[in-house]
Amino acid sequence: MEDAFLAQLRCPIDPTREATLARDEQRLVCSKCAAHFPIKQGLPVLVPDEVELPSGLRELSQLPCQRRANRRKNAD
């Protein structure tokens, strides 16, 4: 995966689509919440169902970006 391509990618879980992704061996890591996305056959799999959550978290709703989005939604 080329660096120019990687620089264009954003975390699909981040509601604001501001979080960048960094390569870490055979996966991409979100710069904000540390969620991991696999790279299969050289292509990133940016599907929330394929995400590996940071240790200690069991579901997407526990990620910091999701909690912030839910707070904003409830405030409206």
PDB file of N, CA, C and O in Angstrom:
ATOM      1  N   MET A   1       0.846  -1.165   0.000  1.00  0.00           N
ATOM      2  CA  MET A   1       0.000   0.000   0.000  1.00  0.00           C
ATOM      3  C   MET A   1       0.899   1.238   0.000  1.00  0.00           C
ATOM      4  O   MET A   1       1.794   1.366   0.835  1.00  0.00           O
ATOM      5  N   GLU A   2       0.655   2.132  -0.930  1.00  0.00           N
ATOM      6  CA  GLU A   2       1.477   3.326  -1.059  1.00  0.00           C
ATOM      7  C   GLU A   2       1.115   4.370  -0.011  1.00  0.00           C
ATOM      8  O   GLU A   2      -0.034   4.473   0.418  1.00  0.00           O
ATOM      9  N   ASP A   3       2.120   5.140   0.391  1.00  0.00           N
ATOM     10  CA  ASP A   3       1.909   6.165   1.409  1.00  0.00           C
ATOM     11  C   ASP A   3       0.908   7.227   0.963  1.00  0.00           C
ATOM     12  O   ASP A   3       0.143   7.732   1.785  1.00  0.00           O
ATOM     13  N   ALA A   4       0.902   7.574  -0.323  1.00  0.00           N
ATOM     14  CA  ALA A   4      -0.052   8.578  -0.824  1.00  0.00           C
ATOM     15  C   ALA A   4      -1.492   8.085  -0.672  1.00  0.00           C
ATOM     16  O   ALA A   4      -2.387   8.858  -0.330  1.00  0.00           O
ATOM     17  N   PHE A   5      -1.703   6.805  -0.926  1.00  0.00           N
ATOM     18  CA  PHE A   5      -3.035   6.209  -0.752  1.00  0.00           C
ATOM     19  C   PHE A   5      -3.411   6.193   0.720  1.00  0.00           C
ATOM     20  O   PHE A   5      -4.526   6.566   1.086  1.00  0.00           O
ATOM     21  N   LEU A   6      -2.488   5.766   1.557  1.00  0.00           N
ATOM     22  CA  LEU A   6      -2.727   5.695   2.998  1.00  0.00           C
ATOM     23  C   LEU A   6      -3.066   7.079   3.566  1.00  0.00           C
ATOM     24  O   LEU A   6      -3.909   7.188   4.457  1.00  0.00           O
ATOM     25  N   ALA A   7      -2.428   8.119   3.069  1.00  0.00           N
ATOM     26  CA  ALA A   7      -2.673   9.476   3.572  1.00  0.00           C
ATOM     27  C   ALA A   7      -4.102   9.936   3.300  1.00  0.00           C
ATOM     28  O   ALA A   7      -4.602  10.825   3.989  1.00  0.00           O
ATOM     29  N   GLN A   8      -4.761   9.354   2.317  1.00  0.00           N
ATOM     30  CA  GLN A   8      -6.134   9.740   1.982  1.00  0.00           C
ATOM     31  C   GLN A   8      -7.181   9.011   2.826  1.00  0.00           C
ATOM     32  O   GLN A   8      -8.325   9.458   2.916  1.00  0.00           O
ATOM     33  N   LEU A   9      -6.802   7.915   3.431  1.00  0.00           N
ATOM     34  CA  LEU A   9      -7.760   7.105   4.182  1.00  0.00           C
ATOM     35  C   LEU A   9      -8.104   7.739   5.524  1.00  0.00           C
ATOM     36  O   LEU A   9      -7.267   8.382   6.157  1.00  0.00           O
ATOM     37  N   ARG A  10      -9.351   7.546   5.945  1.00  0.00           N
ATOM     38  CA  ARG A  10      -9.817   7.995   7.256  1.00  0.00           C
ATOM     39  C   ARG A  10     -10.544   6.834   7.928  1.00  0.00           C
ATOM     40  O   ARG A  10     -11.053   5.933   7.262  1.00  0.00           O
ATOM     41  N   CYS A  11     -10.581   6.870   9.228  1.00  0.00           N
ATOM     42  CA  CYS A  11     -11.241   5.807   9.987  1.00  0.00           C
ATOM     43  C   CYS A  11     -12.742   5.821   9.683  1.00  0.00           C
ATOM     44  O   CYS A  11     -13.393   6.852   9.853  1.00  0.00           O
ATOM     45  N   PRO A  12     -13.293   4.698   9.239  1.00  0.00           N
ATOM     46  CA  PRO A  12     -14.717   4.645   8.924  1.00  0.00           C
ATOM     47  C   PRO A  12     -15.626   4.668  10.157  1.00  0.00           C
ATOM     48  O   PRO A  12     -16.837   4.854  10.038  1.00  0.00           O
ATOM     49  N   ILE A  13     -15.047   4.481  11.313  1.00  0.00           N
ATOM     50  CA  ILE A  13     -15.836   4.485  12.545  1.00  0.00           C
ATOM     51  C   ILE A  13     -15.973   5.894  13.103  1.00  0.00           C
ATOM     52  O   ILE A  13     -16.951   6.192  13.789  1.00  0.00           O
ATOM     53  N   ASP A  14     -15.005   6.768  12.818  1.00  0.00           N
ATOM     54  CA  ASP A  14     -15.018   8.141  13.307  1.00  0.00           C
ATOM     55  C   ASP A  14     -16.139   8.911  12.610  1.00  0.00           C
ATOM     56  O   ASP A  14     -16.070   9.106  11.397  1.00  0.00           O
ATOM     57  N   PRO A  15     -17.159   9.352  13.328  1.00  0.00           N
ATOM     58  CA  PRO A  15     -18.286  10.062  12.712  1.00  0.00           C
ATOM     59  C   PRO A  15     -17.868  11.335  11.973  1.00  0.00           C
ATOM     60  O   PRO A  15     -18.533  11.729  11.015  1.00  0.00           O
ATOM     61  N   THR A  16     -16.789  11.981  12.396  1.00  0.00           N
ATOM     62  CA  THR A  16     -16.331  13.211  11.750  1.00  0.00           C
ATOM     63  C   THR A  16     -15.398  12.935  10.579  1.00  0.00           C
ATOM     64  O   THR A  16     -15.085  13.842   9.808  1.00  0.00           O
ATOM     65  N   ARG A  17     -14.957  11.710  10.440  1.00  0.00           N
ATOM     66  CA  ARG A  17     -14.018  11.278   9.389  1.00  0.00           C
ATOM     67  C   ARG A  17     -12.737  12.115   9.407  1.00  0.00           C
ATOM     68  O   ARG A  17     -12.175  12.422   8.355  1.00  0.00           O
ATOM     69  N   GLU A  18     -12.282  12.479  10.605  1.00  0.00           N
ATOM     70  CA  GLU A  18     -11.048  13.236  10.756  1.00  0.00           C
ATOM     71  C   GLU A  18      -9.874  12.347  11.155  1.00  0.00           C
ATOM     72  O   GLU A  18      -8.723  12.693  10.889  1.00  0.00           O
ATOM     73  N   ALA A  19     -10.147  11.217  11.783  1.00  0.00           N
ATOM     74  CA  ALA A  19      -9.086  10.343  12.283  1.00  0.00           C
ATOM     75  C   ALA A  19      -8.370   9.657  11.125  1.00  0.00           C
ATOM     76  O   ALA A  19      -8.997   9.028  10.272  1.00  0.00           O
ATOM     77  N   THR A  20      -7.060   9.788  11.113  1.00  0.00           N
ATOM     78  CA  THR A  20      -6.254   9.150  10.083  1.00  0.00           C
ATOM     79  C   THR A  20      -5.941   7.709  10.479  1.00  0.00           C
ATOM     80  O   THR A  20      -6.204   7.287  11.605  1.00  0.00           O
ATOM     81  N   LEU A  21      -5.384   6.976   9.543  1.00  0.00           N
ATOM     82  CA  LEU A  21      -4.997   5.590   9.779  1.00  0.00           C
ATOM     83  C   LEU A  21      -3.506   5.441   9.525  1.00  0.00           C
ATOM     84  O   LEU A  21      -2.965   6.013   8.579  1.00  0.00           O
ATOM     85  N   ALA A  22      -2.848   4.669  10.378  1.00  0.00           N
ATOM     86  CA  ALA A  22      -1.418   4.403  10.227  1.00  0.00           C
ATOM     87  C   ALA A  22      -1.207   2.906  10.064  1.00  0.00           C
ATOM     88  O   ALA A  22      -1.931   2.095  10.641  1.00  0.00           O
ATOM     89  N   ARG A  23      -0.212   2.555   9.275  1.00  0.00           N
ATOM     90  CA  ARG A  23       0.095   1.150   9.046  1.00  0.00           C
ATOM     91  C   ARG A  23       0.850   0.574  10.246  1.00  0.00           C
ATOM     92  O   ARG A  23       1.765   1.202  10.780  1.00  0.00           O
ATOM     93  N   ASP A  24       0.457  -0.615  10.653  1.00  0.00           N
ATOM     94  CA  ASP A  24       1.111  -1.345  11.739  1.00  0.00           C
ATOM     95  C   ASP A  24       1.149  -2.813  11.328  1.00  0.00           C
ATOM     96  O   ASP A  24       0.212  -3.566  11.592  1.00  0.00           O
ATOM     97  N   GLU A  25       2.235  -3.207  10.683  1.00  0.00           N
ATOM     98  CA  GLU A  25       2.391  -4.554  10.144  1.00  0.00           C
ATOM     99  C   GLU A  25       1.258  -4.882   9.171  1.00  0.00           C
ATOM    100  O   GLU A  25       1.188  -4.272   8.104  1.00  0.00           O
ATOM    101  N   GLN A  26       0.382  -5.810   9.494  1.00  0.00           N
ATOM    102  CA  GLN A  26      -0.682  -6.225   8.578  1.00  0.00           C
ATOM    103  C   GLN A  26      -2.041  -5.670   8.976  1.00  0.00           C
ATOM    104  O   GLN A  26      -3.064  -6.341   8.838  1.00  0.00           O
ATOM    105  N   ARG A  27      -2.041  -4.441   9.471  1.00  0.00           N
ATOM    106  CA  ARG A  27      -3.302  -3.800   9.829  1.00  0.00           C
ATOM    107  C   ARG A  27      -3.118  -2.288   9.823  1.00  0.00           C
ATOM    108  O   ARG A  27      -1.997  -1.781   9.812  1.00  0.00           O
ATOM    109  N   LEU A  28      -4.236  -1.586   9.831  1.00  0.00           N
ATOM    110  CA  LEU A  28      -4.232  -0.130   9.945  1.00  0.00           C
ATOM    111  C   LEU A  28      -4.807   0.229  11.301  1.00  0.00           C
ATOM    112  O   LEU A  28      -5.737  -0.421  11.778  1.00  0.00           O
ATOM    113  N   VAL A  29      -4.258   1.259  11.923  1.00  0.00           N
ATOM    114  CA  VAL A  29      -4.660   1.657  13.269  1.00  0.00           C
ATOM    115  C   VAL A  29      -5.181   3.092  13.238  1.00  0.00           C
ATOM    116  O   VAL A  29      -4.547   3.987  12.681  1.00  0.00           O
ATOM    117  N   CYS A  30      -6.345   3.289  13.846  1.00  0.00           N
ATOM    118  CA  CYS A  30      -6.952   4.625  13.931  1.00  0.00           C
ATOM    119  C   CYS A  30      -6.117   5.503  14.863  1.00  0.00           C
ATOM    120  O   CYS A  30      -5.715   5.074  15.944  1.00  0.00           O
ATOM    121  N   SER A  31      -5.862   6.745  14.422  1.00  0.00           N
ATOM    122  CA  SER A  31      -5.039   7.672  15.205  1.00  0.00           C
ATOM    123  C   SER A  31      -5.750   8.173  16.463  1.00  0.00           C
ATOM    124  O   SER A  31      -5.099   8.636  17.400  1.00  0.00           O
ATOM    125  N   LYS A  32      -7.071   8.084  16.488  1.00  0.00           N
ATOM    126  CA  LYS A  32      -7.809   8.602  17.644  1.00  0.00           C
ATOM    127  C   LYS A  32      -8.225   7.527  18.636  1.00  0.00           C
ATOM    128  O   LYS A  32      -8.048   7.702  19.841  1.00  0.00           O
ATOM    129  N   CYS A  33      -8.772   6.423  18.155  1.00  0.00           N
ATOM    130  CA  CYS A  33      -9.322   5.438  19.101  1.00  0.00           C
ATOM    131  C   CYS A  33      -8.528   4.125  19.144  1.00  0.00           C
ATOM    132  O   CYS A  33      -8.831   3.252  19.957  1.00  0.00           O
ATOM    133  N   ALA A  34      -7.520   3.977  18.280  1.00  0.00           N
ATOM    134  CA  ALA A  34      -6.661   2.794  18.235  1.00  0.00           C
ATOM    135  C   ALA A  34      -7.374   1.524  17.772  1.00  0.00           C
ATOM    136  O   ALA A  34      -6.894   0.419  18.025  1.00  0.00           O
ATOM    137  N   ALA A  35      -8.506   1.673  17.103  1.00  0.00           N
ATOM    138  CA  ALA A  35      -9.162   0.507  16.489  1.00  0.00           C
ATOM    139  C   ALA A  35      -8.261   0.011  15.365  1.00  0.00           C
ATOM    140  O   ALA A  35      -7.599   0.803  14.695  1.00  0.00           O
ATOM    141  N   HIS A  36      -8.241  -1.319  15.161  1.00  0.00           N
ATOM    142  CA  HIS A  36      -7.384  -1.930  14.142  1.00  0.00           C
ATOM    143  C   HIS A  36      -8.233  -2.511  13.013  1.00  0.00           C
ATOM    144  O   HIS A  36      -9.234  -3.187  13.252  1.00  0.00           O
ATOM    145  N   PHE A  37      -7.813  -2.234  11.787  1.00  0.00           N
ATOM    146  CA  PHE A  37      -8.466  -2.777  10.605  1.00  0.00           C
ATOM    147  C   PHE A  37      -7.471  -3.666   9.870  1.00  0.00           C
ATOM    148  O   PHE A  37      -6.324  -3.264   9.673  1.00  0.00           O
ATOM    149  N   PRO A  38      -7.881  -4.860   9.463  1.00  0.00           N
ATOM    150  CA  PRO A  38      -6.952  -5.771   8.798  1.00  0.00           C
ATOM    151  C   PRO A  38      -6.608  -5.315   7.381  1.00  0.00           C
ATOM    152  O   PRO A  38      -7.362  -4.582   6.740  1.00  0.00           O
ATOM    153  N   ILE A  39      -5.456  -5.768   6.917  1.00  0.00           N
ATOM    154  CA  ILE A  39      -5.073  -5.613   5.517  1.00  0.00           C
ATOM    155  C   ILE A  39      -5.048  -7.022   4.946  1.00  0.00           C
ATOM    156  O   ILE A  39      -4.275  -7.866   5.398  1.00  0.00           O
ATOM    157  N   LYS A  40      -5.887  -7.275   3.959  1.00  0.00           N
ATOM    158  CA  LYS A  40      -5.975  -8.607   3.351  1.00  0.00           C
ATOM    159  C   LYS A  40      -5.623  -8.521   1.876  1.00  0.00           C
ATOM    160  O   LYS A  40      -6.211  -7.736   1.133  1.00  0.00           O
ATOM    161  N   GLN A  41      -4.678  -9.316   1.465  1.00  0.00           N
ATOM    162  CA  GLN A  41      -4.205  -9.340   0.081  1.00  0.00           C
ATOM    163  C   GLN A  41      -3.793  -7.944  -0.379  1.00  0.00           C
ATOM    164  O   GLN A  41      -4.016  -7.567  -1.529  1.00  0.00           O
ATOM    165  N   GLY A  42      -3.192  -7.186   0.529  1.00  0.00           N
ATOM    166  CA  GLY A  42      -2.690  -5.862   0.207  1.00  0.00           C
ATOM    167  C   GLY A  42      -3.715  -4.744   0.250  1.00  0.00           C
ATOM    168  O   GLY A  42      -3.369  -3.588   0.009  1.00  0.00           O
ATOM    169  N   LEU A  43      -4.971  -5.060   0.552  1.00  0.00           N
ATOM    170  CA  LEU A  43      -6.026  -4.054   0.587  1.00  0.00           C
ATOM    171  C   LEU A  43      -6.580  -3.898   2.003  1.00  0.00           C
ATOM    172  O   LEU A  43      -6.821  -4.890   2.691  1.00  0.00           O
ATOM    173  N   PRO A  44      -6.783  -2.650   2.438  1.00  0.00           N
ATOM    174  CA  PRO A  44      -7.355  -2.445   3.771  1.00  0.00           C
ATOM    175  C   PRO A  44      -8.837  -2.830   3.779  1.00  0.00           C
ATOM    176  O   PRO A  44      -9.574  -2.542   2.836  1.00  0.00           O
ATOM    177  N   VAL A  45      -9.247  -3.475   4.847  1.00  0.00           N
ATOM    178  CA  VAL A  45     -10.649  -3.854   5.017  1.00  0.00           C
ATOM    179  C   VAL A  45     -11.232  -2.878   6.037  1.00  0.00           C
ATOM    180  O   VAL A  45     -11.114  -3.076   7.246  1.00  0.00           O
ATOM    181  N   LEU A  46     -11.864  -1.820   5.525  1.00  0.00           N
ATOM    182  CA  LEU A  46     -12.371  -0.744   6.382  1.00  0.00           C
ATOM    183  C   LEU A  46     -13.859  -0.912   6.645  1.00  0.00           C
ATOM    184  O   LEU A  46     -14.655   0.002   6.432  1.00  0.00           O
ATOM    185  N   VAL A  47     -14.207  -2.085   7.107  1.00  0.00           N
ATOM    186  CA  VAL A  47     -15.592  -2.432   7.406  1.00  0.00           C
ATOM    187  C   VAL A  47     -15.711  -2.555   8.926  1.00  0.00           C
ATOM    188  O   VAL A  47     -14.971  -3.322   9.542  1.00  0.00           O
ATOM    189  N   PRO A  48     -16.631  -1.810   9.532  1.00  0.00           N
ATOM    190  CA  PRO A  48     -16.750  -1.879  10.996  1.00  0.00           C
ATOM    191  C   PRO A  48     -16.905  -3.293  11.546  1.00  0.00           C
ATOM    192  O   PRO A  48     -16.461  -3.565  12.662  1.00  0.00           O
ATOM    193  N   ASP A  49     -17.521  -4.193  10.796  1.00  0.00           N
ATOM    194  CA  ASP A  49     -17.674  -5.570  11.269  1.00  0.00           C
ATOM    195  C   ASP A  49     -16.340  -6.303  11.367  1.00  0.00           C
ATOM    196  O   ASP A  49     -16.249  -7.319  12.055  1.00  0.00           O
ATOM    197  N   GLU A  50     -15.305  -5.807  10.693  1.00  0.00           N
ATOM    198  CA  GLU A  50     -13.988  -6.456  10.680  1.00  0.00           C
ATOM    199  C   GLU A  50     -13.014  -5.834  11.678  1.00  0.00           C
ATOM    200  O   GLU A  50     -11.881  -6.298  11.806  1.00  0.00           O
ATOM    201  N   VAL A  51     -13.439  -4.800  12.376  1.00  0.00           N
ATOM    202  CA  VAL A  51     -12.542  -4.066  13.262  1.00  0.00           C
ATOM    203  C   VAL A  51     -12.126  -4.915  14.470  1.00  0.00           C
ATOM    204  O   VAL A  51     -12.906  -5.713  14.989  1.00  0.00           O
ATOM    205  N   GLU A  52     -10.885  -4.720  14.894  1.00  0.00           N
ATOM    206  CA  GLU A  52     -10.400  -5.300  16.146  1.00  0.00           C
ATOM    207  C   GLU A  52     -10.327  -4.147  17.141  1.00  0.00           C
ATOM    208  O   GLU A  52      -9.558  -3.204  16.953  1.00  0.00           O
ATOM    209  N   LEU A  53     -11.112  -4.225  18.173  1.00  0.00           N
ATOM    210  CA  LEU A  53     -11.192  -3.143  19.157  1.00  0.00           C
ATOM    211  C   LEU A  53      -9.960  -3.133  20.057  1.00  0.00           C
ATOM    212  O   LEU A  53      -9.337  -4.174  20.267  1.00  0.00           O
ATOM    213  N   PRO A  54      -9.606  -1.967  20.589  1.00  0.00           N
ATOM    214  CA  PRO A  54      -8.505  -1.900  21.556  1.00  0.00           C
ATOM    215  C   PRO A  54      -8.816  -2.777  22.768  1.00  0.00           C
ATOM    216  O   PRO A  54      -9.980  -3.042  23.070  1.00  0.00           O
ATOM    217  N   SER A  55      -7.786  -3.215  23.445  1.00  0.00           N
ATOM    218  CA  SER A  55      -7.986  -4.108  24.589  1.00  0.00           C
ATOM    219  C   SER A  55      -8.860  -3.437  25.640  1.00  0.00           C
ATOM    220  O   SER A  55      -8.748  -2.238  25.898  1.00  0.00           O
ATOM    221  N   GLY A  56      -9.718  -4.230  26.228  1.00  0.00           N
ATOM    222  CA  GLY A  56     -10.622  -3.746  27.262  1.00  0.00           C
ATOM    223  C   GLY A  56     -11.976  -3.309  26.744  1.00  0.00           C
ATOM    224  O   GLY A  56     -12.891  -3.080  27.535  1.00  0.00           O
ATOM    225  N   LEU A  57     -12.127  -3.188  25.427  1.00  0.00           N
ATOM    226  CA  LEU A  57     -13.411  -2.789  24.850  1.00  0.00           C
ATOM    227  C   LEU A  57     -14.059  -3.990  24.180  1.00  0.00           C
ATOM    228  O   LEU A  57     -13.386  -4.817  23.566  1.00  0.00           O
ATOM    229  N   ARG A  58     -15.390  -4.070  24.310  1.00  0.00           N
ATOM    230  CA  ARG A  58     -16.106  -5.212  23.742  1.00  0.00           C
ATOM    231  C   ARG A  58     -17.014  -4.841  22.584  1.00  0.00           C
ATOM    232  O   ARG A  58     -17.412  -5.707  21.805  1.00  0.00           O
ATOM    233  N   GLU A  59     -17.349  -3.544  22.462  1.00  0.00           N
ATOM    234  CA  GLU A  59     -18.266  -3.149  21.386  1.00  0.00           C
ATOM    235  C   GLU A  59     -17.924  -1.747  20.886  1.00  0.00           C
ATOM    236  O   GLU A  59     -17.292  -0.957  21.587  1.00  0.00           O
ATOM    237  N   LEU A  60     -18.355  -1.459  19.660  1.00  0.00           N
ATOM    238  CA  LEU A  60     -18.051  -0.180  19.026  1.00  0.00           C
ATOM    239  C   LEU A  60     -18.525   1.010  19.847  1.00  0.00           C
ATOM    240  O   LEU A  60     -17.862   2.047  19.873  1.00  0.00           O
ATOM    241  N   SER A  61     -19.648   0.875  20.509  1.00  0.00           N
ATOM    242  CA  SER A  61     -20.204   2.001  21.264  1.00  0.00           C
ATOM    243  C   SER A  61     -19.298   2.448  22.408  1.00  0.00           C
ATOM    244  O   SER A  61     -19.502   3.528  22.962  1.00  0.00           O
ATOM    245  N   GLN A  62     -18.311   1.646  22.769  1.00  0.00           N
ATOM    246  CA  GLN A  62     -17.381   2.003  23.839  1.00  0.00           C
ATOM    247  C   GLN A  62     -16.211   2.857  23.347  1.00  0.00           C
ATOM    248  O   GLN A  62     -15.461   3.397  24.160  1.00  0.00           O
ATOM    249  N   LEU A  63     -16.046   2.985  22.030  1.00  0.00           N
ATOM    250  CA  LEU A  63     -14.957   3.788  21.487  1.00  0.00           C
ATOM    251  C   LEU A  63     -15.197   5.264  21.787  1.00  0.00           C
ATOM    252  O   LEU A  63     -16.340   5.720  21.771  1.00  0.00           O
ATOM    253  N   PRO A  64     -14.128   6.017  22.060  1.00  0.00           N
ATOM    254  CA  PRO A  64     -14.291   7.438  22.397  1.00  0.00           C
ATOM    255  C   PRO A  64     -15.050   8.228  21.329  1.00  0.00           C
ATOM    256  O   PRO A  64     -15.884   9.069  21.664  1.00  0.00           O
ATOM    257  N   CYS A  65     -14.776   7.972  20.060  1.00  0.00           N
ATOM    258  CA  CYS A  65     -15.456   8.724  18.996  1.00  0.00           C
ATOM    259  C   CYS A  65     -16.952   8.418  18.975  1.00  0.00           C
ATOM    260  O   CYS A  65     -17.754   9.301  18.671  1.00  0.00           O
ATOM    261  N   GLN A  66     -17.332   7.209  19.285  1.00  0.00           N
ATOM    262  CA  GLN A  66     -18.745   6.847  19.309  1.00  0.00           C
ATOM    263  C   GLN A  66     -19.451   7.445  20.514  1.00  0.00           C
ATOM    264  O   GLN A  66     -20.601   7.870  20.409  1.00  0.00           O
ATOM    265  N   ARG A  67     -18.781   7.484  21.649  1.00  0.00           N
ATOM    266  CA  ARG A  67     -19.383   8.095  22.844  1.00  0.00           C
ATOM    267  C   ARG A  67     -19.608   9.580  22.629  1.00  0.00           C
ATOM    268  O   ARG A  67     -20.647  10.109  23.021  1.00  0.00           O
ATOM    269  N   ARG A  68     -18.632  10.274  22.000  1.00  0.00           N
ATOM    270  CA  ARG A  68     -18.790  11.710  21.708  1.00  0.00           C
ATOM    271  C   ARG A  68     -19.953  11.930  20.753  1.00  0.00           C
ATOM    272  O   ARG A  68     -20.757  12.840  20.955  1.00  0.00           O
ATOM    273  N   ALA A  69     -20.049  11.111  19.717  1.00  0.00           N
ATOM    274  CA  ALA A  69     -21.132  11.258  18.737  1.00  0.00           C
ATOM    275  C   ALA A  69     -22.486  11.048  19.404  1.00  0.00           C
ATOM    276  O   ALA A  69     -23.441  11.769  19.114  1.00  0.00           O
ATOM    277  N   ASN A  70     -22.572  10.065  20.297  1.00  0.00           N
ATOM    278  CA  ASN A  70     -23.839   9.809  20.989  1.00  0.00           C
ATOM    279  C   ASN A  70     -24.206  10.957  21.922  1.00  0.00           C
ATOM    280  O   ASN A  70     -25.382  11.305  22.036  1.00  0.00           O
ATOM    281  N   ARG A  71     -23.224  11.546  22.587  1.00  0.00           N
ATOM    282  CA  ARG A  71     -23.487  12.693  23.461  1.00  0.00           C
ATOM    283  C   ARG A  71     -24.007  13.871  22.655  1.00  0.00           C
ATOM    284  O   ARG A  71     -24.951  14.542  23.071  1.00  0.00           O
ATOM    285  N   ARG A  72     -23.390  14.128  21.491  1.00  0.00           N
ATOM    286  CA  ARG A  72     -23.834  15.230  20.636  1.00  0.00           C
ATOM    287  C   ARG A  72     -25.246  14.982  20.129  1.00  0.00           C
ATOM    288  O   ARG A  72     -26.063  15.901  20.082  1.00  0.00           O
ATOM    289  N   LYS A  73     -25.535  13.742  19.747  1.00  0.00           N
ATOM    290  CA  LYS A  73     -26.860  13.402  19.224  1.00  0.00           C
ATOM    291  C   LYS A  73     -27.911  13.590  20.315  1.00  0.00           C
ATOM    292  O   LYS A  73     -28.999  14.100  20.048  1.00  0.00           O
ATOM    293  N   ASN A  74     -27.593  13.184  21.526  1.00  0.00           N
ATOM    294  CA  ASN A  74     -28.551  13.299  22.637  1.00  0.00           C
ATOM    295  C   ASN A  74     -28.748  14.749  23.068  1.00  0.00           C
ATOM    296  O   ASN A  74     -29.799  15.097  23.605  1.00  0.00           O
ATOM    297  N   ALA A  75     -27.744  15.599  22.837  1.00  0.00           N
ATOM    298  CA  ALA A  75     -27.844  17.011  23.207  1.00  0.00           C
ATOM    299  C   ALA A  75     -28.743  17.783  22.247  1.00  0.00           C
ATOM    300  O   ALA A  75     -29.291  18.825  22.607  1.00  0.00           O
ATOM    301  N   ASP A  76     -28.892  17.276  21.035  1.00  0.00           N
ATOM    302  CA  ASP A  76     -29.733  17.969  20.020  1.00  0.00           C
ATOM    303  C   ASP A  76     -31.180  17.847  20.278  1.00  0.00           C
ATOM    304  O   ASP A  76     -31.990  18.373  19.515  1.00  0.00           O
TER     305      ASP A  76
END
